[in-house]
Amino acid sequence: MKYAILNGKIVNRTEAKVDIEDRGYQFGDGVYEVIRVYNGKMFTAKEHMERFAKSSDSIGIKLPYNREQLTKMLEDLIEKNSLKLGIVYMQITRGVAPRNHAFPSAVAPCLTAYTKELPIPVNLLQTGVKTILTEDIRWLRCDIKSLNLLGNILAKQKAAEEGCYEAIQHRGQEVTEGSSSNIFIVKDGVVITHESNNLILKGITKDVILRACAGHHIRVEERTFTLNELSQADEVFLSSTTSEVTPIVAIDGKTVGDGQPGPVTRKLQALFKQEIEAQCGVL
Ligand SMILES: Cc1ncc(COP(=O)(O)O)c(C=O)c1O
């Protein structure tokens, strides 16, 4: 990556530095987005811009650019970096001010963005991944895509230490979401996933999947489900911008179904690919 965005301007990556008193650095006082790029085009850009605006609004950061300006800025960055397949990362913090918990009175938000090459995880999409279960220890505004990711990274680290790809979080008996993904189960042909409330991030990949289900007569229940339902599921999969629709084949060492990605998951993978191709061209 040769170029990055710092406060609305494309600069050399080496010049993109922030102050040690940036509130994002000191408090995690900011929000972010990760957007997939296929064939040099952003996938579901509009939805990501909307969520970014909503997240920043919910913590009282006023975006210095409108959604069209942000989109254009990121498109320019993708072009400058000749990115074909990868991600754009964008974050905004409340800005630079002497350390004090309460919001500073006059501060300019700090917007940064960069791109990264990232292949489609073809092998994982085919074979599926192993996961662990872990108690969800995060705060009660998981709908905000906050820079504060300590709960998420501790969960992911636990999974990594057990040789697993993802940690499935639960509050007591109720499954919430992965450390960086949404979780779905399939039972008797019905796709079940946690409703989008304050306990999970409203995944953009999740919404693409739910729209695909609606368009193809696949029944959906958006509701909380329990650890018991998870262990009895015919199929389990996760969704995220970078992991797309990834089958889950084991949970805490216990095989899901027959240990192979199931037919509904496969179908949704195919429908998801169709949507990518409709928006970004043939992969
Ligand atoms: C906690 C959490 N849930 C869900 C998701 C999936 O969201 P999306 O599909 O918008 O990438 C993510 C993505 O990073 C996440 O961090």
The ligand as an SDF file (V2000), in Angstrom:
LIG
                    3D

 16 16  0  0  0  0  0  0  0  0999 V2000
  -18.3770   -8.2160   16.0920 C   0  0  0  0  0  0  0  0  0  0  0  0
  -18.7010   -8.3380   14.6550 C   0  0  0  0  0  0  0  0  0  0  0  0
  -19.8900   -8.8620   14.2940 N   0  0  0  0  0  0  0  0  0  0  0  0
  -20.2290   -9.0100   13.0050 C   0  0  0  0  0  0  0  0  0  0  0  0
  -19.3730   -8.6380   11.9750 C   0  0  0  0  0  0  0  0  0  0  0  0
  -19.7840   -8.8190   10.5510 C   0  0  0  0  0  0  0  0  0  0  0  0
  -20.1180   -7.5890    9.9860 O   0  0  0  0  0  0  0  0  0  0  0  0
  -19.9790   -7.3340    8.4210 P   0  0  0  0  0  0  0  0  0  0  0  0
  -20.7210   -8.4130    7.7360 O   0  0  0  0  0  0  0  0  0  0  0  0
  -20.5960   -6.0030    8.2240 O   0  0  0  0  0  0  0  0  0  0  0  0
  -18.5090   -7.3680    8.1250 O   0  0  0  0  0  0  0  0  0  0  0  0
  -18.1330   -8.0760   12.3070 C   0  0  0  0  0  0  0  0  0  0  0  0
  -17.2220   -7.6660   11.2340 C   0  0  0  0  0  0  0  0  0  0  0  0
  -16.0930   -7.3600   11.4210 O   0  0  0  0  0  0  0  0  0  0  0  0
  -17.7890   -7.9100   13.6660 C   0  0  0  0  0  0  0  0  0  0  0  0
  -16.6160   -7.3760   14.0220 O   0  0  0  0  0  0  0  0  0  0  0  0
  1  2  1  0
  2  3  1  0
  2 15  2  0
  3  4  2  0
  4  5  1  0
  5  6  1  0
  5 12  2  0
  6  7  1  0
  7  8  1  0
  8  9  2  0
  8 10  1  0
  8 11  1  0
 12 13  1  0
 12 15  1  0
 13 14  2  0
 15 16  1  0
M  END
$$$$
